[in-house]
Amino acid sequence: MSSIIKNVTGMNAMTDQVIASDLLIAAKSGIKSYGIALSEAATPEVRNVLCDQLSKAVSLHEQIFSYMKDNGYYNAYDPEQQLRMDIQNADKALSLPNA
């Protein structure tokens, strides 16, 4: 994407970290939804399908988390560092021009 298009659309603010964070949040939401649906399933066939999908969602979450950890986007084992990074990211987001 050219820099002109990025500036016009505001896509220059969209980073790998933001995309990965959004995807991680969506994966967590999916895991919760599959868990709830699984607890409400009435037949073994539906439970099996939901259990398989839940397993795939957990695997996807693990892949996204590993990507974020490996790229320094998520510090799950250092909460103080993660908090500092979250504050920096929030400050950066607040300083972006309104579109």
Stockholm file with secondary structure:
# STOCKHOLM 1.0

chainA/1-99         MSSIIKNVTGMNAMTDQVIASDLLIAAKSGIKSYGIALSEAATPEVRNVLCDQLSKAVSLHEQIFSYMKDNGYYNAYDPEQQLRMDIQNADKALSLPNA
#=GR chainA/1-99 SS CCHHHHHHHTGGGCCHHHHHHHHHHHHHHHHHHHHHHHHHCCSHHHHHHHHHHHHHHHHHHHHHHHHHHHTTSCCTTCHHHHHHHHHHHHHHHHHSCCC
#=GC SS_cons        CCHHHHHHHTGGGCCHHHHHHHHHHHHHHHHHHHHHHHHHCCSHHHHHHHHHHHHHHHHHHHHHHHHHHHTTSCCTTCHHHHHHHHHHHHHHHHHSCCC
//
